[in-house]
Amino acid sequence: ALPKPNMYQSLHTTVFGPGHQRIEIQIRTADMHAVAESGIAAHWRYKEGGSGGIDPKDAAQFAWLRQLMESQTELKDPAEFLESVKVDLFQDEVYVFTPKGDVRAFPRGATPIDFAYAIHTDLGNHCAAARVNGSVVPLNYRLRNGDLVEIMTNPERRPYKDWLDWVATSRARSRIRNHLRQLQRDKSLKLGRELLEKELQNAGVSMTRLEKATEETDKLHETFGVKSLEQLFVDIGYGKVKSGQVVDVLAPMEEGSDERRSLPPPSIREGRIEKFMRRVTGRSSHGILLNGVDDVLVRYTKCCNPLPGDEIVGFMTRGRGITVHRRDCAKAFEADPARRVDIKWDPKAKINRPVKLTVVTANRPGILATVGQTFHGLGINISEATCRASDDGRATNTFTFLCSDLSKLKDTVRHLKKIEGVVDVERV
């Protein structure tokens, strides 16, 4: 009988009696029964009359605890450690076979992913499929006693977050979490380096020079509490440190850097052709100021259609300049905070932005004409309109038109709500 990790040991077999009734039989020695009934603590004792050391038999039982501790070395969070320990204690187990015929014990509910990580971390990280008893099974298949398990790998395969819900062993859970953290760290490292490189280019500081300058890097390490530039990149990628804060520390090292840094990065500014065409055609600026500069590439989002007068926020987007959202837009909360920039409306710019209003009215003759006359009286030209009547005696009308600012829009809404038969007016 192979002992469990907690030294429980017993021969189990199941036979079929009359009427196909299953009968489970357990065979133990007296010592095995003592451990089964009283637990592993029944045999944790020191030799009597010896040198005071631990009995070799007891040392083997302590090995289970050492194995448990080793599986937790990658878990720094005490809550995660406690969760993993609970997984390893007081669980029924299943015994499965490797392709070489070796027996492996797992908690009941374990999956092929647990099996793969028990063999080797790389086998688990690249686990693509599993074959049990010669048949391909899903990775969330629950292992059973006597299963012959074979893992199929793919070098391109990586652990998924969903695997955490499938595994039953602390070893597999800790390895998966560690890999996911490393993957997120690598992404943050790349993003942080890109953001800082753009900011440094704007300030006239070379990234290569920064990486070689011991005095400057030491100052950054001390200021931001990091031990390396790599960790600084990671913190920028995570949003813990703003790339502009790093430049603020380095700015005094570069003569004239404050002036250069006040300008937006070249990658988000208008080119010479765009600027020339804007001046020739007499077109005003996009209406957005970034650090007091108006010749930036701007893209207004369609999700919230910001209008002069709205509180706004900008996000740097690769190849498209600054993306402008209303501050209360749901999409703005989903955007990467590390790419956020402070912007404001240009009070000198005269721009018209498309606005969409939904006007709910009573479904009666002449109501649409009255609404149209109100728009005409306010000097508003409707560019698009949709009308839909419902069975409850109401009609939903959506109008799209150009508007110069928020105050003009509020004035329009106020006039529409005064119309008899208008139930509600909302900005889309």
N, C-alpha and C positions, 0 to 999 in steps of 0.2 A: 504494500500500500504506500503510495507516494504521499508524504505529508504536505499539508497546505502551508502557505507562508507563516501562519500563526501556530504551526506545529500540530494542528489537528490531523489525526491519522486514523483511517478506518477503511476496511474493505466493504464496498457497497456493491450489491448486485440486485437485480430485479428479475424475478421468475414469474411465469404465468401459471396459475393454478387452475383448478376446475372452473369451467365457464369463462375462461380467458381472464380471470381476475388477477390483477398484478399484485405481487407480494414483494416488498423490499426487505432485504436481509443485510444487516450490518455485522461484520466480524471484527473484533478487536481483542488485543491482549489486555491484561490487567492495567499495564502502564498506559496503553493507548486509551483505555476507558477513563482512567483518572484525568488525563488531559482533556478528554472530550467533555467530561462532566464538570470539572473544576476550572478549566481554562489553562492557558499557558502559565499563569501566575503560580499554579500549584507546584511547578518545578523550578521556579526562580529562587534558588537558595545557594548558599556557599557551602563548600566542603567543610566537614567538621574535623578538627585536628590537623588540618593541612596548613599550607603557607598563607591561607587567607585569599587565595585566588579563586576565580570562578571555575566551576566544574566544566570540563570540555563539552559535556552534553548540554549544559546550560548556555555555554557560549554559542552553540549552534542555534539555540532559540533566540538569543539576542541578535543574531544575524538578521532576523526578520525586521527588527527595528532599524538596524543600519540600512537595510535595503529601502525601507520606507523613507528614511531621512535623505538618502541619496536621490530618490526620485523627486524630492522637493527642492533641490538646490537651485533650480531656476525660478522658483516662486519667491518674489520679494514681498508680496502683499500678504500680511498675516491672515486676512479673510480667505484668500485663495488657498493658503496652506491648510487652514482648518477644513475647508470644503473638500480638499483632496484627501486629507487624512480620514475623513468620514467615509469617503468612497472605499478606502482600503480595509475598513473595519467591519466586522459583523455581517459579512455577505456570504451567501451560498456561492459555491464555485462550480465551474464546468471545466472539464479536461478535454483538450483537443490535441491533435497531432500535427506536427510539422511535416513537410514533404519527406524529410529524412527519417521520420518515425519517432522523433523526440516528442515528449509529452509536455504540454504547457497548461498551467492552471490560470483561470481568469474568473473574475466575479461574474455571477449570473447577470446576463444582459449585455455582456461584452460583444463587440462587433469585430469584423476583420481589421478595422483600423487599430483597435487595441492590440490585436495580434501582431500587426505590422510594426507598431512602435515597440512592442516587447522584444522583437527580434533585433531591430536596429532603427535608430532615428531617421536615417536616410530612406530606409524602406517605407517608413510611415509618411515622410514628407512627399514621396513620389508615388504613393499608392494610388493606382488608377482603377483597379478592379480586383475582385477576389473570386477564387474558384473553391467551392466547398464540396467535397466528395465528388469531384469531377464536374460539377455544374457551376456556371457563373451565377453569382448572387450579388445583390446590391450591397454597397458598403455599410448600410445600416442594418444588415442581417444580424440577428441575434444568434451567437454561437451556441451549439448544443454539445452535450457529452458525446465524445467519440468522433466529432467532425474532423476531417482531414482538410486543413486549410492551406491554400496556396495564394500568394499575393502576386499580382501582375502590376508592374510599374511603368511609368512614363516619365522620362527626364523633364518634360515640360509641365508636369502636374505639380500643383502646390496645394497645401491644406486650405480648406474653406472654413469660414466661421461656423457654418452649420455643423461641422464635425464635432464641435464642442457639445452639441446636444445628443450626439450619437455614442460617444465613447463612455466607458464605465470605469476606466482605470486612471489613477492620478498621473501616471507616467505619460500616457497619451495626451491627457488634458494639458499638462504642463508643457509638453513639447509643441503642441499645436499653438498654445498661447504665445510661447516664445517666438515661434516662426512668424505669427501674425504681427507681433510687436516689431520684429526685425523688418518685416516687409513694409510696415507703416513708417518705420524710421528711415528706411532707404528712400521712400517717396518724399518724406519731409526734408531729407538731406539734399535731394536734387532740387526740390522747389526752393528751399531756403537759399541755396547757392545761386540759383538763377535770379531771385529777387534782390539779393545783396549785390550781385554783379551789376545789375541794371542801375541800382542806386549809386554804386561806387562810380560807374561810368559817367553818370550825370554829375557827380561831384569832382570828377577829374582824378580819381584814385584808381590805380591799376590793381586788379585782383592778384596778379602775379607778384607785384611789389608787396602787397599786403601779406601774402603767404610767406614771403622771405624776410619780412621786417620783424625781427625779434622784439624790439622795443614796442612797436605798435600792437603786435599780437598779445604781448604781455599785458598791455593796458586794457585790451578787450577782454582778456581772461579775467582780470581783476574786476572790471566794471560789471560784467554780466555773469560772473560766477561759473565760468566754464573752464575746462581743462585743455580744450583744443578748438581750433577753428571748425573742425568737423562738427563738434557738439554745438557750436554757435549756429552753423547752418541748419542743424536739426531744430534748434529752438526757434529759429526764424520760420522754418517750414511749419512748425506746430502752431505758430502765432504767439509764442511766449515772449518773443523779442521782435520788435519792428525793425525792418532794414534801415529806416530813417534814423532810429536811435543809434545804430552802429555808426552811421555817417556823422551824426552829431558828435560822437566821441572822436572820430578821425578828422573832422573838418579843420581844427586848428593846425593839423600837421601839413595841410596843403594850402599854400598861399593863394588867396582869392577863391578858395573852395566855397565859401558861403554864397558868393554871388552866383557861381555856376550851379550850385545845388538848388538855388531858388527856382530854377527853370525845370519844367517837366522833362522826362527822359526824351531823347530824340526819337525813340521808337513810337511814341504816341503823339508826336507833334505833326502838324501839317507839313507836307513837302512844299517845295518852292512853286510847283505848278498849281497846287490847290490854293495856296495863298495868293498867287498872282491872279487866278481866275476869280477869286472872291473879291479882290479889289477892283478888277475891271468891270465885273457885273454889278458892283455896288452892293453886293450881298453883305449883310452884317455877319457878325461872328455866330457861332453855334449857340451862343447864349450862356456858355459855361466858362467859369474861371477856375483854373488850377494854379494855386500859388500866384495869383494875379495875372496869369497869362491866358489869352483867349484863343491862341492858334493851336489848339489840341484837337486830335481826332476824337469825335464824340459820336456815340451811338445810343439813342434813346430806346429803352426797352418797350415792347408792346404789351408786356404783362400788366404794367401800371400806367403807361403813357404820362410821364411827368410833365407838368405844366409850370411855367414861370410863376413863382409864388409858393409852390409846393416845397416842403422840406425834402431835400434830396441827398443822396450819397452815391459815390462813384466807385467803380471797381476796375482795376487794370485788367485788360484782356489782350492776350497775345495777338498781334496783327490787326486789332480793331480799336485800339486806343482805349478811351474811357467809356465804360458802359454805365448809363445813368438810370438809377431807380428812385422812386419815391421812398422816403425813409421808412414808411410803414408797410412797404411791399413785402409779401411773404417770401418772394424769391431773393430779396436782399438778405434775409436772415439765413438763407441756405448757402449763400456765396462764401468763398474762402475769405475769412477776415484779414488774412495776411496781404491780400490784394486790394484792400479797401484804401481809398484816398479821400481826403476832404475836399469837396468842391462847393461852389456856390453859383447862383445865377449872376450873369453880367447885367447890371442895372442899365447899361447903355445900349444893350442889344435889343432889337425889335424883331421878335420872332413869333410866328403863329404855329401852334402845336395842335395836332388832331385830338379831339376830345369826343368821347362817346357817352351819350346820356340815354338811360332807359326811362321812358315816361309811361306809367300805367294809368290808363283812363277807363272811363265807362265806355262800353261798346254801344255808341249811339250815333246817328247821322250828324255830320257837321263838326264833330269834335276834332277830327284830324285837321280840318281846314282852319279851325281856330288856333290850334297849336302852330300850324304853318304860318299863319298871320303874325303870331307872336314872335317867331324867329325872324320873320321879315322886318317887323318893326324894330328889332334890335340890331338890324344890319347883318344878320347871320345867314350865310349861304350853306344849306344842307348838302353835303357831298354824298351821303349814303343814308338810306332809311329802310327799315324793315318793320312790318306791322303784322301782328298775329292776334286773332280774336280767340278767346277761350269760352268754354261752356258756362262759366260762372258770370257771364255778362260783362266781362272786362276785356280790355285789349292791351297788349304789351307792344309798345312802339320804341324802337331803338334808332337814334339819330346820331350821325357822325358829322362833325363840322370843325372848322379851324377856330382856335381861340387864342387870344394874346396873353392872358394871364389868369390867375386864380380868381381875382376879384371880378373879372368879366364873367367867368363861369358861374360864380355865386349869384351874380345879378341875373343871369339867364335863368337859373334854377328858381330864383325867387319869383320872377315873372310867370314862369310856367305853372308854379304851384297855385297862383292866383286864379287860374282858369277853372271855371265851374266844370266839374266832371273829371278833373285830373286827381287821381288818387295818390300817386307817389312819383317822385323824380329822384333818380339815383345816378351817380357817376359810375361808369363801368370801369 
